[in-house]
Structure formats: structure tokens, C-alpha cells
Amino acid sequence: MKNLVYITFLLISISFYGQDKTCSDFKTGKFKYANPKYAEWEVTRNDSIQIETNTKTGIKIYNTIVWNSDCNYVLTPKKVKNAKAKNYIDKVFYVQIIKTLNDRYFCILKNNAIEDIQLEMVIVE
């Protein structure tokens, strides 16, 4: 009987641990870019604000975030701190989450002024 209880508990634990997250699981939290090119950037997000911080230069970009659906959101930079180049203020960026895993998601960032960018975001917290 003990073995049956142990095996049942083990199977339940494995099934919950191995499940991938859904888009809505990434609406809040702390993230980093998987691409080493952006390694110094950290992203902190709640349901309406996203702050991107460059840990090397101290640049901070404050964005509003509007969720159109669980997998689609709109980022609009409203304030840039510690940077001379503020040409992205009030530019609209459309983001579509295309794949989710347990500790990361993949998305496409779109804007009329730039070529589409595919990003991989990893959960930090």
C-alpha cells in the first residue's frame, strides 16, 4: 500500500512539473533575453507596465503594456531614463507569443519602422 501511495504521488508530481506554461503565465514576472547579444538587459513586467533595464549602462525603458489576448500584447515606450536616444518614445510595438515552455517563451516583435524580430525570453523569477 505504501508503494502505491508513493508511486501515485510521484506520477502526479512529475506530471505537474513537466507541464509547459501557457501565454498567460508570462503576463507578470522577471525575464532576460536568451540571446547573448542582449544579455545585459533585464525585463520586469506586471499586467500593465514593463520596465527594461540595461544592467551595464543603467538605461531604463518604461513601457505601457496592453494585452489584446493571452498571447498578444502591445508595448509602448513612455519614458527612457539615462539615455540620449529617446526616438522610440510612443512608438508602438506589437508582440505575439508563438511558443511557450516551462521556463521561457518565444515571441515576434513587430513595428512598422523595423524588421520583425524573433526573441526568446527566459524566466528569471
BAMAR-310568 format. One record per residue: residue number from 0; x, y, z of N, C-alpha, C in turn; residue in one letter. Coordinates in nm, 3 decimals. Each point is the difference from the previous one (the first is absolute). Layout:
BEGIN
R num    n_xx    n_yy    n_zz   ca_xx   ca_yy   ca_zz    c_xx    c_yy    c_zz residuo
R NUM       X       Y       Z       X       Y       Z       X       Y       Z       A
...
This chain:
BEGIN
R num    n_xx    n_yy    n_zz   ca_xx   ca_yy   ca_zz    c_xx    c_yy    c_zz residuo
R   0   0.082  -0.119   0.000  -0.082   0.119   0.000   0.087   0.126   0.000       M
R   1   0.110  -0.001   0.079   0.090   0.115   0.003   0.059   0.026  -0.138       K
R   2   0.035  -0.107  -0.070   0.058   0.016  -0.133  -0.101   0.062  -0.096       N
R   3  -0.125  -0.039   0.010  -0.104   0.054  -0.087  -0.018   0.150   0.024       L
R   4  -0.001   0.040   0.126  -0.013   0.141   0.034   0.123   0.077  -0.051       V
R   5   0.117  -0.056   0.019   0.124   0.064  -0.043   0.002   0.015  -0.153       Y
R   6  -0.036  -0.103  -0.072   0.000   0.004  -0.145  -0.103   0.100  -0.051       I
R   7  -0.118   0.002   0.060  -0.104   0.096  -0.040   0.049   0.143   0.021       T
R   8   0.059   0.027   0.116   0.053   0.134   0.028   0.110   0.037  -0.099       F
R   9   0.087  -0.092  -0.030   0.109   0.024  -0.094  -0.053   0.032  -0.140       L
R  10  -0.098  -0.075  -0.047  -0.058   0.024  -0.132  -0.070   0.135  -0.009       L
R  11  -0.072   0.035   0.105  -0.068   0.130   0.002   0.103   0.113   0.000       I
R  12   0.106  -0.013   0.079   0.104   0.102   0.006   0.068   0.018  -0.135       S
R  13   0.032  -0.109  -0.065   0.067   0.006  -0.130  -0.091   0.065  -0.103       I
R  14  -0.128  -0.034   0.002  -0.091   0.055  -0.101  -0.016   0.151   0.017       S
R  15  -0.002   0.050   0.124  -0.011   0.145   0.021   0.131   0.071  -0.030       F
R  16   0.111  -0.061   0.035   0.130   0.063  -0.020   0.032   0.012  -0.148       Y
R  17  -0.035  -0.096  -0.078   0.036  -0.003  -0.140  -0.091   0.081  -0.091       G
R  18  -0.109   0.054   0.051  -0.093   0.073  -0.086   0.057   0.135  -0.041       Q
R  19  -0.014   0.030  -0.127   0.042   0.129  -0.050  -0.100   0.107   0.044       D
R  20   0.048   0.121   0.009  -0.086   0.112   0.037  -0.079   0.046  -0.123       K
R  21  -0.103   0.077   0.026  -0.077   0.060  -0.109   0.036   0.148  -0.009       T
R  22  -0.046   0.066  -0.103   0.030   0.142  -0.020  -0.034   0.084   0.123       C
R  23  -0.112  -0.025   0.062  -0.044   0.081   0.113   0.094  -0.012   0.121       S
R  24   0.079  -0.106   0.006   0.096  -0.015   0.108   0.116   0.099  -0.009       D
R  25   0.013   0.068  -0.114   0.110   0.094  -0.022  -0.043   0.146   0.006       F
R  26  -0.119   0.025   0.049  -0.048   0.138   0.008   0.071   0.080   0.108       K
R  27   0.053  -0.067   0.100   0.075   0.068   0.106   0.128  -0.077   0.028       T
R  28   0.098   0.070   0.055   0.124  -0.067   0.039   0.123   0.076  -0.042       G
R  29   0.114  -0.066   0.022   0.130   0.053  -0.042   0.057  -0.094  -0.105       K
R  30   0.055   0.060  -0.105   0.048  -0.077  -0.113   0.136   0.052  -0.046       F
R  31   0.068  -0.082  -0.077   0.121   0.042  -0.069  -0.007  -0.054  -0.142       K
R  32   0.078   0.060  -0.088   0.007  -0.046  -0.138   0.094  -0.119  -0.008       Y
R  33  -0.036  -0.102  -0.075   0.087  -0.116  -0.019   0.117   0.033  -0.091       A
R  34  -0.020   0.096  -0.092   0.104   0.038  -0.094   0.112   0.073   0.074       N
R  35   0.124  -0.051  -0.007   0.112   0.066   0.070   0.021   0.146  -0.042       P
R  36  -0.047   0.036  -0.118   0.012   0.138  -0.048  -0.073   0.097   0.093       K
R  37  -0.105  -0.048   0.067  -0.079   0.083   0.091   0.016  -0.044   0.147       Y
R  38   0.112  -0.064   0.031   0.020  -0.059   0.133  -0.006   0.100   0.115       A
R  39   0.033   0.126  -0.027   0.000   0.099   0.107  -0.137   0.060   0.029       E
R  40  -0.102  -0.042  -0.075  -0.135   0.054   0.019  -0.084  -0.092   0.088       W
R  41  -0.069   0.060   0.097  -0.097  -0.070   0.085  -0.137   0.062  -0.024       E
R  42  -0.104  -0.082   0.005  -0.136   0.046  -0.022  -0.084  -0.035   0.122       V
R  43  -0.068   0.100   0.055  -0.092  -0.020   0.111  -0.138   0.043  -0.048       T
R  44  -0.098  -0.087   0.019  -0.133   0.027  -0.055  -0.109  -0.031   0.102       R
R  45  -0.098   0.093   0.009  -0.126  -0.033   0.066  -0.105   0.003  -0.109       N
R  46  -0.125   0.000   0.034  -0.103  -0.012  -0.105  -0.016   0.125  -0.086       D
R  47   0.060   0.115   0.038  -0.018   0.122  -0.079   0.127   0.080  -0.027       S
R  48   0.111  -0.037   0.065   0.126   0.073  -0.018   0.114  -0.100  -0.019       I
R  49   0.088   0.033  -0.093   0.121  -0.079  -0.020   0.119   0.095   0.007       Q
R  50   0.098  -0.033   0.084   0.121   0.079   0.014   0.118  -0.084  -0.048       I
R  51   0.073   0.054  -0.097   0.118  -0.066  -0.053   0.121   0.076   0.052       E
R  52   0.091  -0.071   0.068   0.116   0.062   0.062   0.128  -0.059  -0.057       T
R  53   0.090   0.088  -0.043   0.131  -0.044  -0.045   0.090   0.004   0.123       N
R  54   0.041  -0.117   0.047   0.077  -0.009   0.124   0.141   0.056  -0.016       T
R  55   0.046   0.016  -0.122   0.135   0.052  -0.025   0.001   0.153  -0.007       K
R  56  -0.099   0.059  -0.068   0.000   0.145  -0.021  -0.096   0.075   0.091       T
R  57  -0.095  -0.071   0.062  -0.098   0.065   0.085  -0.120   0.056  -0.076       G
R  58  -0.005  -0.020  -0.130  -0.113   0.047  -0.079  -0.125  -0.075   0.043       I
R  59  -0.111   0.073   0.017  -0.128  -0.061   0.033  -0.104   0.049  -0.100       K
R  60  -0.076  -0.095  -0.052  -0.108   0.033  -0.092  -0.131  -0.041   0.068       I
R  61  -0.087   0.097   0.019  -0.130  -0.024   0.063  -0.106  -0.010  -0.109       Y
R  62  -0.065  -0.114  -0.008  -0.101  -0.027  -0.103  -0.136  -0.024   0.063       N
R  63  -0.104   0.047  -0.068  -0.133  -0.049   0.036  -0.019  -0.131  -0.077       T
R  64  -0.076  -0.087   0.056  -0.029  -0.128  -0.065  -0.151  -0.022   0.003       I
R  65  -0.055  -0.029  -0.116  -0.143  -0.027  -0.013  -0.014  -0.139  -0.061       V
R  66  -0.067  -0.087   0.072  -0.020  -0.138  -0.047  -0.127  -0.005  -0.084       W
R  67   0.013  -0.032  -0.128  -0.115  -0.016  -0.088  -0.060  -0.140   0.012       N
R  68   0.082  -0.095   0.037  -0.041  -0.138   0.027   0.110  -0.061   0.086       S
R  69  -0.015  -0.125   0.037   0.102  -0.063   0.083   0.136  -0.005  -0.069       D
R  70   0.004  -0.006  -0.132   0.126  -0.015  -0.073   0.040   0.122  -0.082       C
R  71  -0.075   0.108   0.008   0.030   0.121  -0.077  -0.007   0.123   0.089       N
R  72   0.106   0.081  -0.008  -0.002   0.125   0.076   0.068   0.111  -0.078       Y
R  73  -0.026   0.122   0.046   0.054   0.120  -0.064   0.087   0.071   0.103       V
R  74   0.125   0.027  -0.039   0.093   0.076   0.084   0.015   0.140  -0.056       L
R  75  -0.008   0.099   0.088   0.020   0.138  -0.042   0.096   0.066   0.098       T
R  76   0.124   0.029  -0.044   0.095   0.070   0.087  -0.052   0.140   0.035       P
R  77  -0.002   0.031   0.129  -0.050   0.130   0.045   0.109   0.088   0.060       K
R  78   0.108  -0.064   0.047   0.106   0.076   0.066   0.130  -0.079  -0.012       K
R  79   0.108   0.072  -0.027   0.133  -0.061  -0.003   0.087   0.076   0.098       V
R  80   0.065  -0.073   0.090   0.084   0.063   0.101   0.146  -0.034  -0.028       K
R  81   0.086   0.098   0.012   0.145  -0.015  -0.019   0.039  -0.030  -0.143       N
R  82  -0.072   0.053  -0.096   0.037  -0.021  -0.140  -0.030   0.127  -0.080       A
R  83   0.088   0.030  -0.094  -0.020   0.116  -0.085  -0.097  -0.032  -0.113       K
R  84   0.003  -0.122  -0.049  -0.085  -0.040  -0.114  -0.139  -0.038   0.052       A
R  85  -0.094   0.089  -0.019  -0.137  -0.024   0.047  -0.095  -0.007  -0.118       K
R  86   0.052  -0.042  -0.115  -0.080  -0.001  -0.122  -0.107  -0.109  -0.002       N
R  87  -0.003  -0.086   0.099  -0.103  -0.105   0.002  -0.120   0.037   0.088       Y
R  88   0.004   0.116   0.064  -0.112   0.043   0.084  -0.128   0.003  -0.083       I
R  89  -0.104  -0.060   0.053  -0.133  -0.008  -0.061  -0.007  -0.079  -0.131       D
R  90   0.107  -0.071  -0.035  -0.006  -0.092  -0.114  -0.070  -0.126   0.048       K
R  91  -0.080  -0.059  -0.084  -0.079  -0.117   0.040   0.069  -0.127  -0.051       V
R  92   0.018  -0.095   0.089   0.059  -0.130  -0.033  -0.103  -0.109   0.029       F
R  93  -0.024  -0.081  -0.100  -0.096  -0.110   0.013   0.078  -0.128   0.026       Y
R  94  -0.043  -0.073   0.103   0.070  -0.122   0.038  -0.097  -0.117  -0.002       V
R  95   0.043  -0.107  -0.066  -0.080  -0.122  -0.005   0.084  -0.114   0.058       Q
R  96  -0.050  -0.062   0.105   0.066  -0.118   0.056  -0.036  -0.118  -0.090       I
R  97   0.102  -0.067  -0.053  -0.025  -0.108  -0.095   0.025  -0.139   0.058       I
R  98   0.072  -0.006   0.114   0.027  -0.130   0.061   0.034   0.022   0.147       K
R  99  -0.048  -0.089   0.085   0.033   0.007   0.142   0.056  -0.133   0.046       T
R 100   0.093   0.007   0.093   0.054  -0.117   0.067  -0.010   0.025   0.150       L
R 101   0.054  -0.086   0.079  -0.011   0.013   0.144   0.073   0.124   0.054       N
R 102   0.115   0.034  -0.057   0.081   0.110   0.054   0.025   0.113  -0.098       D
R 103  -0.070   0.001  -0.115   0.025   0.101  -0.102  -0.113   0.009  -0.101       R
R 104   0.004   0.109  -0.077  -0.093   0.012  -0.111   0.072   0.061  -0.120       Y
R 105  -0.056  -0.024  -0.116   0.053   0.052  -0.125  -0.104   0.096  -0.056       F
R 106   0.046   0.114  -0.049  -0.094   0.100  -0.052   0.058   0.070  -0.121       C
R 107  -0.089   0.068  -0.069   0.038   0.084  -0.113  -0.041   0.142   0.033       I
R 108   0.097   0.092  -0.012  -0.022   0.142   0.024  -0.012   0.069  -0.135       L
R 109  -0.108   0.076  -0.019  -0.024   0.067  -0.128  -0.020   0.149   0.021       K
R 110   0.049   0.075  -0.099  -0.018   0.145  -0.004   0.022   0.040  -0.145       N
R 111  -0.073   0.100  -0.045   0.012   0.043  -0.140   0.140   0.050  -0.036       N
R 112   0.074   0.051   0.097   0.130   0.061  -0.027   0.116  -0.101   0.002       A
R 113  -0.023  -0.119   0.052   0.108  -0.098   0.009  -0.045  -0.134  -0.058       I
R 114   0.097  -0.082  -0.032  -0.029  -0.135  -0.047  -0.047  -0.084   0.120       E
R 115  -0.089  -0.096  -0.024  -0.049  -0.086   0.109   0.119  -0.066   0.070       D
R 116  -0.009  -0.007   0.132   0.106  -0.059   0.080  -0.058  -0.117   0.078       I
R 117   0.063  -0.116  -0.010  -0.042  -0.115   0.080   0.088  -0.004   0.125       Q
R 118  -0.065  -0.007   0.116   0.070   0.002   0.128  -0.036  -0.123   0.083       L
R 119   0.094  -0.037   0.085  -0.024  -0.107   0.098   0.021   0.062   0.136       E
R 120  -0.103  -0.006   0.085   0.005   0.059   0.132   0.000  -0.111   0.105       M
R 121   0.091   0.009   0.096   0.017  -0.101   0.104  -0.046   0.057   0.133       V
R 122  -0.075  -0.078   0.077  -0.045   0.044   0.132   0.119   0.005   0.095       I
R 123   0.013   0.114   0.069   0.102   0.015   0.103  -0.064  -0.025   0.137       V
R 124  -0.118   0.058   0.020  -0.077  -0.017   0.124  -0.145  -0.018  -0.033       E
